[in-house]
Amino acid sequence: MFSIAPRTTLRQVRACLQQCRTTPMSRTAAYARLLSTLAVLEQREGKLNMSSLAAITAAQKLGGSITGFVAGSNIKSVAEEVAKVEGLEKVLYVENGDYDKGLPENFAPLLVENIKKGAFTHVLAGHSAFGKNLMPRVAALMDSQQISDITDIESEDTFIRPIYAGNAILTVQTADPVKFITVRGTAFAAPEPTTGSAKLEEGADPKAPCPTEWVSEDLAKSDRPDLSTASRVVSGGRGLKSKEEFDKLMPPLADALGAAIGASRAAVDSGFADNSLQVGQTGKNVAPELYLCAGISGAIQHLAGMKDSKVIACINKDGDAPIFQVADVGLIGDLFQLVPEMTEKLNK
Ligand SMILES: Cc1cc2nc3c(=O)[nH]c(=O)nc-3n(C[C@H](O)[C@H](O)[C@H](O)COP(=O)(O)OP(=O)(O)OC[C@H]3O[C@@H](n4cnc5c(N)ncnc54)[C@H](O)[C@@H]3O)c2cc1C
């Protein structure tokens, strides 16, 4: 048996464990007890971003204690909601409207302050625009390297992530004392806030100056399910030929299925659909129960964003299109005839 002060670094812990000559199994269990993860969560206008809770699922897989972190104005109610997630020990919240937009220039020093204070071994955030913008800065400020977009965890220092648009899977091991990681939401299902009772604590606020000013945002508004988390997605590609046809065929099909709408990059670049709807390597990652696409060839960059979908269905006039290689079901034919026909049958 050995006892370790809470602030002992992981390196010292490792040395201590080696001295104890423990078996691999008991070492793993001992590590897990000593890990402490900060899950950085997102809010928008005082509403918790549920998909950001995927960071908590990943932290649970790591083991050890988990602390949630939120910052912004009127943040206490968000922190209270986070506290209901099972498995969280604590939620740190920082009440300050300067953090509302998640600008990395002042959010990064805010996190650094709280990470140092809490002596966390791991810092996890979603691989979202927020996480991708923020985490490299935080890691750099703490002289560490970020590990991006992980889809699995092998151990406290070894992580799995896809590279080359998902065509190769990399196993990354890091010796950094604090690990900074962004997690792929589709690989770690976000938990629901239910009956958890984590304690709330005010975090430190260094009030770092922010040289960047938030001027405005122009968001696409939609009553449809959120593309990243929808259980059904219908997606259109270049085969739809024009924005008029895209708007004529895809929304009724989406309505019939209660689905979110997605698009290929070719469709987005051609102006058929909004940029926020792009699925793929440089768009969103989705893993719905059903991904139904029409007029999409199935380029690897598109597949990178949707191939983890449970059921993939496609409509394409070219039976040799690569999308058929990943599809569970497919219709070979003209989408201008098949999509309205399918929509009509679904509505019946
Ligand atoms: C660095 C990089 C990043 C990229 N990131 C992404 C990304 O995030 N997402 C993405 O989607 N792409 C991405 N791309 C682009 C990608 O390589 C493809 O160009 C793109 O996915 C093609 O879109 P598409 O399938 O709609 O168009 P196309 O490849 O042109 O396919 C159109 C399909 O429609 C079918 N079709 C045509 N008419 C009909 C009809 N009447 N009925 C039925 N079928 C019909 C055709 O048979 C064809 O298979 C990226 C590329 C690069 C280089």
The ligand as an ORCA input file, in Angstrom:
! r2SCAN-3c Opt
* xyz 0 1
  C      -9.586     18.319    -48.514
  C     -10.960     17.953    -48.992
  C     -12.000     17.959    -48.087
  C     -13.285     17.606    -48.493
  N     -14.292     17.591    -47.566
  C     -15.511     17.178    -47.959
  C     -16.580     17.092    -47.015
  O     -16.435     17.436    -45.826
  N     -17.771     16.640    -47.448
  C     -18.000     16.260    -48.751
  O     -19.122     15.847    -49.069
  N     -17.017     16.356    -49.652
  C     -15.795     16.820    -49.307
  N     -14.827     16.940    -50.252
  C     -15.197     16.811    -51.665
  C     -15.284     15.370    -52.148
  O     -14.034     14.947    -52.597
  C     -16.304     15.256    -53.320
  O     -15.909     16.135    -54.338
  C     -17.728     15.564    -52.939
  O     -18.097     14.833    -51.794
  C     -18.642     15.183    -54.087
  O     -19.958     15.540    -53.773
  P     -21.171     14.793    -54.470
  O     -21.118     13.350    -54.152
  O     -22.409     15.543    -54.137
  O     -20.893     15.069    -56.034
  P     -20.404     14.084    -57.167
  O     -19.176     13.372    -56.779
  O     -20.386     14.895    -58.404
  O     -21.553     13.001    -57.240
  C     -22.839     13.246    -57.712
  C     -23.565     11.909    -57.753
  O     -24.902     12.125    -58.122
  C     -25.304     11.085    -58.976
  N     -26.415     11.599    -59.789
  C     -26.389     12.587    -60.709
  N     -27.623     12.795    -61.206
  C     -28.428     11.917    -60.607
  C     -29.823     11.619    -60.717
  N     -30.620     12.301    -61.546
  N     -30.336     10.634    -59.953
  C     -29.559      9.927    -59.107
  N     -28.225     10.149    -58.957
  C     -27.685     11.135    -59.706
  C     -24.089     10.752    -59.800
  O     -24.159      9.423    -60.299
  C     -22.977     10.939    -58.777
  O     -22.666      9.709    -58.143
  C     -13.530     17.286    -49.856
  C     -12.479     17.286    -50.765
  C     -11.216     17.617    -50.337
  C     -10.092     17.598    -51.328
*
